[in-house]
Amino acid sequence: MNNINCSEKIGRYIYSKNHYRISDNTVKHAAFMPQPDDGRLSVFIISGLSEEEIWSIGESIRNENLKARADITANHVYESRLDIKVDNNPQRHAEIINWPEDNSARKLLAMELAQKSILQLKY
């Protein structure tokens, strides 16, 4: 289901301070944990957008204070044996899917993704 190019940049918006560390500028695994009920993780394809456009998407999708985002390439997702399903609802929206059922295995994959991601703080 790899329906987006490996080099595409993916953004995971972060609304909780518990999902990143300012001390070492890293993303915590909790930011990449999928929903427990459906095993999906909401992300956006941000390749080709300006920083202003990227932040605008994050501010428009939730009525919460956007704190940061975790940027990662699609290739890193695929390397973790997960897939990305694009639904464009809203525009540029996708989901990271095919997570294992076991919560420990999910946590391990979320840790891998967090380690490979780059934290972008919103000021």
N, C-alpha and C positions, 0 to 999 in steps of 0.2 A: 504493500500500500504506500510505498515511498512516492507520494505524489507531489513532492516538492524537491527541488534540487538540493543536493548535499551542502552546497555553499550558502544556502539561504540563511539569513540571520533571523532568529526567533527571539521574541521578548516575552518574559513572564513578569507581569506587573505585580508589585509588592505593596500591600496596604498595611502590613503589620511590622512593627519594629522587631518583633520576635523572629522575623525571617531573614535577618541579616545582621552582620557585626560591623560596626564602624571602626572598631579598634584595629582590625586587620583587613578591612574592606572586602569581606567575603560574604557569600550567600550561604545561609543555613539550609540544611536538607529539607526542613519543613516547607520552604517555599516551593519545592518540587514534589511534594506528596500529592498524589491524585485524590480525588474525592472518594471517600470510602464506599459510597453507595454504587457508583457506576464506573469507578476506575479510570476516570478521564481527568486530564489536566489542561485547563484552558491556557492558551498561548496566542500570540499574534505574530504574523510574518511582518517583520519590520525592515527588510532589505529595501534599499532605494528611497527610504523616507528621511526627511531631515529630523534632527533631534526634536524640534518643535512639533512636528507632525506625530512623532512617536509618543511624546508625552501627552499630546492632545487626545490620542486614542485611549490611553490609560485613565485619563480624567473623565472621559465621556462614558465609560462602560460601567462605572460604579459610583454610587453616591457616598464615597468614602475618601479620606485624605490619602492620595497617592504618595508613597514615601520613596520608592525606588523601583528598579526593575533588574531582572537578571537576564543578560543577553547570552545566547548560546547559538551555535550553528546546528542546522538540521543534522549534519554529519555526526555530531556528538550524540544526538538522540538515537540515530540509527546504530551507532557503535554500541549503545547500551541495549540493543535488540528490542527497541521500542519503535513504534511507528507514529507518523503524524498524519492526521486526517484533517483536511481543509474543508470547512463548511461555509466560510464567508458570511457567517451570521453572528455578529455584524461583520462588515467588510474587513478582510485580512485575518479573521478569526480561524483558529485551528485548535485541535486537541491532540495531546500526546496520549496515545492509546496502547493497548496490548500489555498492560502491566500484569505481573503475576498476581495470583490470588493471595498468596502468602504475604502478610503484612511486613515480615522481616525482610523478605526479598524486595518488596516495594521500597522499603526504607533504604536498602543498600543501593538500589538504582537511583533513588532521589539524592543520595549522598554523592554518587558519581556525577550526576548532572550538576549539582550545586558546585562541586569542585571544578568542573570544566567551565562554569559560567563566569561572566564578568559582571560585577555589581556596578550599577549606574545609579547614583543618588540623585534625587530630585531636590533642588534647592529653591 
